[in-house]
Each structure stands twice: as structure tokens, then as C-alpha cells.
Amino acid sequence: MSAADEILDIVDENDQVIGRSPRGEAYARGLRHRCVFIQARDTADRLFVHRRTPTKLVFPSLYDMFVGGVVGAGESYDAAALREAEEELGVSGLPRPEFLFKFLYDNGAGQSWWSAVYEVRCDLPVQPQTEEVAWHDFLPEAAVERHLAEWEWVPDGLAAYERLRAFRSGNSRPVSS
């Protein structure tokens, strides 16, 4: 089964399931679904940063400071967070990612998804999936901050990162939890 054929729960503005759709159709029709964003840090507290492959359905070849992806139909956010983190980092045996908050991403141009943000410590050697990740490294947060203006980042990841910085500083925007 291709990624475009994966079945997703379609949700309303309150994150309530209202139907199901193949991923490709959900993207093409702008149907709201669910995603997870996991910030992975290594033992030196550096962030896992990567550039997506050019074959990705959404935001090909852009940089991201989260691993993650869509939540499958009937799958919980927590289960998806662990599955996606292990898949994208190419590891098994990660600790369960810690849920931080949830927000509705909407770019105003037909892309909208409920986004659950997590963090996880990855002390294992990573071997990212070559079909998902074209380049990767663990970078100090100061380096990530410097690259924000230099690299082209996935817009939903930037929105999650901005909210995460506010969350950690105590100036959190209103989010659902």
C-alpha cells in the first residue's frame, strides 16, 4: 500500500471524527485530519533536524525540526507519536514520547490538521528512512535558530516550533490539551 492509500480519520474543527479517507484524497480535497510532531533530542540535548526527500506528498525537500506524520484511522495520537518517531529515526525501543499540547494547524489555503506535539529523548544511533529523510543531523538549538531564516522549513513544523517555544517560555498561545 502506498502512502497515498493510507486511510486517515477525517475530523472537524473540534477534533471529532466525522469520516475516513485515503491520505491522497484527504490532501487533494483539503480534508482536516490528524498529525503528530515529535521533537527528538540526543544525550547532548541537540535537536534532530532533517531535510525531507523530494518524493514526499507534502512539503517535499523542505527542512524540519520534528519527526512525525499522519495519525492513521483509529490510531491514537500517542501510538502514532511512538510509531512515527521510531520509523523516521530508524530505531526501536524509544521511550514513549511525552505529550505537550495540541493545536489546529490551518494555513488558510486548504491545508488543515489537528497537530499533537511531543518530545522524546533518543539515546540510540539513528538510521533514518531513506525514503523519508534526505539529510539529517543533531544540531544545537542555537544553530537551529540561526538556520530558521536561511533554510526553507515545512510551514506546519515552523508553526509547531513557534508554539513550542512559547509553551516552554510560559507565554503559551491558547492550545487544546
N, C-alpha and C positions, 0 to 999 in steps of 0.2 A: 504494500500500500504506500502510495506517495504521500508526502506531507500535505498536499492539496486535498487529498481524500480523507484525512483525519477528521473524525466527527467531533464538533465542538458544541457545548451548550451555548445557546443564544440567550442573552439576559437583557433585562430592562434597565432603566436608569437607577433602580434600587437594588441591582444585582440579583434579581429574582429570575429564575429560568423560565423562559417563555417559548422555547423551541430548541431544535437542533439543526445543524447544518454542516456540510463538509467545509473544511477550512478554506479551500479555494473560493467557494461560493460566498462564504462569510466575508472574506476580504473583498471580493468583487462587488458585492452588494452593500458593503459598509455595515454589516450586522455586528452589533455590540456583543462581545464575548469576554472571556476571562484570560488574564495573563499573570505570570509570576516574574518578579525581578529579584535576583539574589545577588547581593554584593558579597564576593568571596575575598577573604584576606588570608595571607600566608602568616607564618610564625613571626615574620618581621613587621607585621601589620601593614604590608603593602597590598594594594588593590589589584585584583585580576582585571586586566584590560585586554580587549581583543578587537580585531577587525573582522567583520562578517565576510563570508565568502560572496562572490558575485552571483551565486545561484540561489541565494535566499529569496523567499517570496516577498518579504517586506524588508525594506531598508538594506538592500544588497551593498556590500563593500564599505559600509559605514562602521565607525568605531563605537564601542560600547564598554561601559564600566560595570555592567551587570551580566550575569548569565541568566538564562531563563527562557521562557517561551509560553505557548498557549497551554491552558488547562483543558484536558480532554473532557469529553462528555461524561458526566457522572463522577469525575475525579475531584477530589478536594484540593483546595489551594495548597495545603501542607504537603500532600502526596506529590503534587506537581512540582513544588519547590525542590524537594529532595530528588525526584526523578530528573528534572531538568539540570540541576546543579551537577549531579553525578555524570549525566550524559555529556554535557558541554565541557566539563573539566576533564572527562575521561578517567574518572576514578570510581571506586566503590568503597563503601564503608564511611562515608562522610557522616558527621553528626547531623542530626535533624536541624535544618535551617531555622533560625529564630524569626518568628513573625514580628514585624514592626508596625506596619499600618497598611491601609488600603486607600486607593483614590481612583477616581474616574478620569482616565485619560481621554481627551477629546480634542482633536486638532482642528475641529470646525470644518474639515473638508472630507468628512465621511469615514474617518478612522477614529473609532472609539472602543475602548475596552476597560473593564474593571481590572485594576492593577494592584496586586498584593506584593508588598516589598518586604524582603527578608535579608538576613545576613547570616554568613556561615564562615567558620574558620576552616581552612583547608591546609592541613599539615602534610598532605600526601603529594608526591610528584605528579604533576598534571600531564595529561596526554589528550588535549582537546580533539574533538572530532574534526577531521579534515574537511568534511562536507559542511560543517557549521562555521569553523574558525580558520581564517586565512593567516592570521598572525596573532601572537599573544605574548604577554609578559606580566609580571607583577611589578607595579610601579608605586613609589611613594605617593601619598595623596597630594603632596605639593606639586609633583610632576604632572599628575592628572589635571590639577587646577590650571597649570601653565598650558597644557595641551587643549583645554576647553575652547580657546579661541583659534587654535591652529589646525585642529583636525575636524573633519566632518563627522559628527556624532549622530546616533539614532535619536530622533526627537523625543520618543517616549522615554528613553533612558535618561536624557537630559532632564525631562520633567520629573522623573523619579529621583534623580540625583539632587535636584534643587529642593524637592520636598524632604529628602533625607537629611540634607544639611540643615534645613530649618527645624526638622524634628529633633535632631541632635543638639541644636543650639537652644532649644526651648521656645523657639519662635514658630512653632508648627502652624502650618495652614490648616484649615479645617479638613479633616480626613475622617473616613469611616474606619472603624476597627472591629 
